[in-house]
């Protein structure tokens, strides 16, 4: 199965992306996917979406986080996941977002949007959709879907929040990616980091996220959220060459 990668754009402050572009192939099926941030206080990194067969996926609750998920959840770095997907023969197409998705209330007055619409294709047995984004104001939180069967027409599904458990939840800006402070508008003297800290390593087993407890720098009333984290609207786009 041919792998194709389409990156709409890359926002350096939030996510490291690979950027080769390949046009959609004719035939198969095309879907329009709109992802909306439903949280009150959590911006998320530009989503990485992938269509693939049932023989692969990107994460499983109760199992170890892959290096790709670890890097997204800790550092907002999509590069390792994109590299892994490019080497996966069960993957058909990957699409990466152009900007972080902020809460609808836009508390940091950033000018970013709370939703983004993507176009992605499927072919043959690649009938499944997965996506992942970092919960930016967390140590190693993320949201996403794994292996959702694409509909014949349209469907709406929702994503929950997950803890990769690859880094302790210190809730300290010194251990959280720098964009958190600018996107939400609360900051401290700590610059933040986009690097992993070996002193904070946990067992790496993906679990549901417990949310913000109110640590050193994070506040539940500001940075908190409730599930679901995102709404994903999926609609098949009909073309004259569709099967």
Long-range contacts (C-beta under 8 A, 24 or more apart in sequence): 1-53, 1-89, 1-90, 1-91, 1-92, 1-123, 1-124, 1-125, 1-126, 2-92, 3-85, 3-86, 3-88, 3-89, 3-91, 3-92, 3-93, 3-94, 4-92, 4-93, 4-94, 4-121, 5-82, 5-85, 5-86, 5-93, 5-94, 6-93, 6-94, 6-95, 6-96, 6-120, 7-95, 7-96, 8-95, 8-96, 8-97, 8-98, 8-118, 9-98, 9-99, 10-46, 10-96, 10-98, 11-46, 11-98, 11-99, 11-100, 13-178, 13-179, 13-182, 14-45, 14-46, 14-76, 14-99, 14-100, 14-136, 14-177, 14-179, 15-45, 15-46, 15-76, 15-77, 15-78, 15-96, 15-97, 15-100, 15-134, 16-76, 16-77, 16-78, 16-79, 17-46, 17-78, 17-79, 17-82, 17-96, 18-79, 18-82, 18-83, 18-86, 24-93, 24-119, 24-121, 25-121, 25-123, 26-241, 27-123, 27-241, 27-243, 28-121, 28-122, 28-123, 28-124, 28-243, 29-121, 29-122, 29-123, 29-150, 29-236, 29-242, 29-243, 30-119, 30-120, 30-121, 30-122, 30-236, 30-237, 30-239, 30-242, 31-119, 31-120, 31-121, 31-122, 31-129, 31-150, 31-234, 31-235, 31-236, 31-237, 32-117, 32-118, 32-119, 32-234, 32-235, 32-236, 32-237, 33-117, 33-118, 33-119, 33-120, 33-129, 33-232, 33-233, 33-234, 33-235, 34-115, 34-116, 34-117, 34-118, 34-231, 34-232, 34-233, 35-97, 35-101, 35-115, 35-116, 35-118, 35-131, 35-230, 35-231, 35-232, 36-101, 36-104, 36-114, 36-115, 36-230, 36-231, 36-232, 36-233, 37-101, 37-102, 37-103, 37-104, 37-114, 37-115, 37-229, 37-230, 38-104, 38-158, 38-228, 38-229, 38-230, 38-231, 39-103, 39-225, 39-226, 39-229, 40-103, 40-105, 40-224, 40-225, 40-226, 41-103, 41-107, 41-137, 41-184, 41-221, 41-222, 41-223, 41-224, 41-225, 42-103, 42-135, 42-136, 42-137, 42-138, 42-141, 42-223, 42-224, 42-225, 42-229, 43-100, 43-101, 43-102, 43-103, 43-108, 43-110, 43-112, 43-136, 43-137, 43-179, 43-180, 43-183, 43-184, 44-100, 44-101, 44-133, 44-134, 44-135, 44-136, 44-143, 44-229, 44-230, 45-72, 45-76, 45-78, 45-97, 45-100, 45-133, 45-134, 45-136, 46-78, 46-96, 46-97, 46-98, 46-99, 46-100, 46-101, 46-116, 46-133, 47-96, 47-97, 47-101, 47-116, 47-118, 47-131, 47-132, 47-133, 47-144, 48-72, 48-78, 48-81, 48-82, 48-94, 48-95, 48-96, 48-97, 48-131, 48-132, 48-133, 49-94, 49-95, 49-96, 49-118, 49-120, 49-129, 49-130, 49-131, 50-85, 50-91, 50-92, 50-93, 50-94, 50-95, 50-129, 50-130, 50-131, 51-91, 51-92, 51-93, 51-120, 51-121, 51-122, 51-126, 51-127, 51-128, 51-129, 51-150, 52-88, 52-90, 52-91, 52-92, 52-126, 52-128, 52-130, 52-147, 53-90, 53-92, 53-124, 53-125, 53-126, 53-127, 53-128, 54-125, 54-127, 54-128, 54-147, 55-90, 56-88, 56-90, 56-91, 57-128, 57-130, 57-146, 57-147, 58-85, 58-130, 58-132, 58-144, 58-146, 59-132, 59-144, 59-146, 59-162, 59-206, 60-146, 60-206, 61-162, 61-206, 61-207, 61-208, 62-205, 62-206, 62-207, 63-205, 63-206, 64-204, 64-205, 64-206, 65-164, 65-165, 65-166, 65-204, 65-205, 65-206, 68-132, 69-132, 69-142, 69-164, 69-206, 70-140, 70-164, 70-166, 70-196, 70-204, 72-132, 72-133, 72-134, 72-142, 73-134, 73-135, 73-138, 73-140, 73-141, 73-142, 73-162, 73-163, 73-164, 73-166, 73-167, 74-134, 74-139, 74-140, 74-164, 74-166, 74-167, 74-196, 75-134, 75-177, 75-194, 75-195, 75-196, 76-134, 76-136, 76-177, 76-179, 76-194, 77-194, 81-132, 90-126, 91-126, 92-121, 92-122, 92-123, 92-124, 92-126, 93-120, 93-121, 93-122, 93-126, 95-119, 95-120, 97-133, 100-136, 100-179, 100-183, 101-133, 101-230, 102-183, 107-184, 107-185, 107-222, 108-182, 108-183, 108-184, 108-185, 109-185, 110-182, 110-183, 112-183, 119-237, 122-150, 129-234, 131-159, 131-232, 133-230, 134-177, 135-161, 135-209, 135-225, 135-229, 136-176, 136-177, 136-179, 136-180, 136-183, 137-176, 137-180, 137-183, 137-184, 137-212, 137-218, 137-223, 138-163, 138-169, 138-171, 138-176, 138-209, 138-212, 138-218, 139-167, 139-168, 139-169, 139-170, 139-171, 139-175, 139-176, 139-200, 140-164, 140-165, 140-166, 140-167, 140-169, 141-209, 143-229, 143-230, 145-232, 148-232, 150-234, 150-236, 151-234, 151-236, 152-236, 153-235, 153-236, 154-233, 154-234, 154-235, 154-236, 155-234, 156-231, 156-232, 156-233, 156-234, 157-231, 157-232, 157-234, 158-227, 158-228, 158-229, 158-230, 158-231, 158-232, 159-228, 159-229, 159-230, 159-232, 160-208, 160-209, 160-227, 160-228, 160-229, 161-208, 161-209, 161-211, 161-225, 161-227, 161-229, 162-206, 162-207, 162-208, 162-209, 163-206, 163-207, 163-208, 163-209, 163-210, 164-204, 164-206, 165-202, 165-203, 165-204, 165-205, 165-206, 165-207, 166-196, 166-201, 166-202, 166-204, 167-196, 167-197, 167-200, 167-201, 167-202, 168-200, 168-201, 168-202, 169-210, 169-213, 169-215, 170-200, 170-215, 170-216, 171-212, 171-213, 171-214, 171-215, 171-216, 171-217, 171-218, 172-215, 172-216, 172-217, 173-216, 173-217, 175-200, 176-217, 176-218, 184-222, 184-223, 186-217, 186-219, 186-222, 186-223, 188-217, 190-217
